[in-house]
Amino acid sequence: MKQEAFGDTWVVVPAFQEESVVGGVVTDLRGAFPNVVCVDDGSRDASAAVAAAAGARVVRHAVNLGQGAALRTGIEFALLDPDARHLVTFDGDGQHRVGDAVRMVELLRTGTYDVVLGSRFLGDATGISRGRRALLRTAAVLTRLSSGLPVTDAHNGLRAMSRAFAEKVEITMSGMAHASEITAAVARLGARWVEVPVTIDYTQYSLGKGQHPINSVNIAFELSVNQFFGSRG
């Protein structure tokens, strides 16, 4: 696939301590997408250097701020390109597939949708642990309750969005609750959206970096605080 076919698309890759895998992620992405920005979220290893060597533009946070903050930085960077028409968010730990991202951008190009969300529960999540499945199901329920959107996989880091949506969405939560915040923005803005099947490649590495079950409580707390203060604003 020629990179020129997706010259109007930027892929945002948040990374924290991903030195051993982020180079491969960027290399695979650049086989289809020429524009990749990796946001090194305060890593203490060589993640930034490895991503840059693989061909990504790299933006660095001096300290670890959280994945939500990294995505916000990456989206802002991508929007500096006046030719950017579509944005993709793609995890830096090697669990997403470039082919899924390509199909999602192609859906955006039909003009039918503003946002395309990846769902492992509509696709393939082979190797997922029982505990992680329960955590993600809980997060999806919390997101459905807070946003009203009937999503099946609220915390999948693979999503594609139009420039118009990216310019309007506001990511205010720096931690993992940003995923539910993005979904809530889809509902609030009346964006046209669809969930599509994607494959998550679980490895010992990605499983080792996974969320602890207590994070479901943290996510619920973040969402509740944000909703309370948002309603008062």
MOVEN-V803826 format. One record per residue. RES is the residue in one small letter. PHI is phi in whole degrees, 0 to 359 (999 if undefined). PSI is psi in degrees with one decimal (* if undefined). Layout:
res/phi/psi
RES/PHI/PSI
RES/PHI/PSI
//
This chain:
res/phi/psi
m/999/131.2
k/282/135.8
q/301/-34.3
e/303/-25.3
a/296/-24.7
f/237/33.9
g/292/-13.4
d/264/12.0
t/237/138.1
w/246/136.8
v/253/126.1
v/257/120.6
v/242/105.2
p/283/140.9
a/216/134.4
f/221/113.2
q/58/48.7
e/248/27.4
e/309/-38.4
s/282/-16.1
v/233/-22.9
v/294/-29.2
g/298/-43.1
g/294/-37.7
v/298/-48.2
v/295/-43.1
t/301/-45.6
d/296/-43.0
l/298/-41.9
r/286/-6.0
g/291/-21.2
a/239/-37.1
f/244/117.3
p/288/-23.2
n/252/102.5
v/234/126.5
v/245/125.2
c/256/123.8
v/260/106.8
d/279/108.9
d/270/63.9
g/74/29.0
s/297/148.3
r/259/-0.4
d/255/-160.4
a/265/26.0
s/307/-46.3
a/297/-46.1
a/295/-40.5
v/294/-43.1
a/297/-42.1
a/296/-41.3
a/296/-28.4
a/278/-7.0
g/112/5.5
a/276/150.2
r/282/136.2
v/241/131.0
v/241/135.3
r/243/137.4
h/269/135.1
a/295/-30.6
v/226/163.0
n/287/118.4
l/252/-16.6
g/112/157.2
q/296/-35.2
g/299/-44.0
a/295/-38.5
a/296/-42.0
l/295/-40.5
r/300/-44.6
t/298/-45.2
g/295/-40.1
i/295/-43.0
e/299/-39.4
f/295/-46.8
a/298/-36.9
l/289/-11.5
l/292/-20.1
d/276/112.6
p/294/-16.2
d/269/-2.8
a/288/122.1
r/250/-26.4
h/222/148.0
l/232/143.5
v/235/137.3
t/256/137.1
f/212/120.7
d/296/151.1
g/269/5.8
d/262/6.3
g/86/12.4
q/265/-9.2
h/263/161.1
r/247/134.0
v/298/-37.0
g/301/-36.0
d/295/-42.2
a/297/-40.4
v/300/-47.7
r/297/-35.6
m/292/-40.9
v/293/-38.2
e/298/-33.9
l/295/-41.7
l/300/-37.9
r/292/-16.7
t/289/-17.3
g/82/4.3
t/277/-29.5
y/232/153.4
d/262/-28.1
v/220/134.7
v/239/120.7
l/254/134.5
g/276/141.3
s/229/119.6
r/287/-22.4
f/276/-12.7
l/267/-19.6
g/249/-120.9
d/232/124.8
a/231/41.9
t/301/131.8
g/97/-6.3
i/292/139.0
s/283/158.3
r/299/-40.0
g/294/-41.9
r/292/-39.5
r/302/-44.1
a/297/-41.8
l/300/-46.5
l/290/-35.2
r/296/-40.7
t/297/-43.3
a/298/-38.5
a/295/-40.2
v/297/-45.7
l/300/-39.7
t/291/-40.0
r/298/-38.8
l/291/-38.9
s/278/-28.6
s/251/-25.1
g/83/-0.6
l/270/130.1
p/279/59.8
v/280/153.6
t/256/-16.5
d/213/81.3
a/289/-24.1
h/246/41.2
n/268/123.8
g/284/-4.5
l/265/111.6
r/211/156.6
a/231/144.6
m/215/154.1
s/284/160.9
r/300/-41.5
a/301/-41.2
f/290/-43.4
a/300/-34.6
e/290/-23.5
k/262/-28.8
v/290/139.7
e/240/115.2
i/264/106.5
t/256/-19.0
m/264/121.7
s/282/-23.3
g/273/-156.8
m/289/-17.6
a/292/-8.2
h/302/-30.4
a/296/-43.0
s/293/-32.8
e/295/-41.0
i/296/-43.2
t/298/-40.4
a/297/-35.4
a/294/-34.4
v/302/-45.7
a/292/-46.1
r/297/-38.7
l/273/-4.4
g/66/31.3
a/289/146.7
r/280/125.6
w/220/162.5
v/207/147.3
e/257/135.5
v/233/152.8
p/292/134.7
v/224/163.3
t/255/132.9
i/253/120.4
d/268/96.1
y/281/127.5
t/237/170.0
q/301/-35.4
y/294/-52.4
s/292/-35.8
l/295/-35.1
g/292/-23.2
k/262/7.7
g/291/171.8
q/284/144.0
h/280/147.3
p/307/-29.5
i/298/-19.6
n/295/-26.7
s/296/-35.4
v/291/-42.3
n/298/-41.8
i/297/-45.6
a/300/-41.0
f/295/-46.3
e/301/-45.1
l/296/-40.8
s/296/-45.0
v/297/-44.9
n/297/-41.6
q/293/-38.6
f/295/-50.5
f/288/-29.9
g/294/-38.7
s/290/-26.6
r/279/-20.1
g/280/*
//
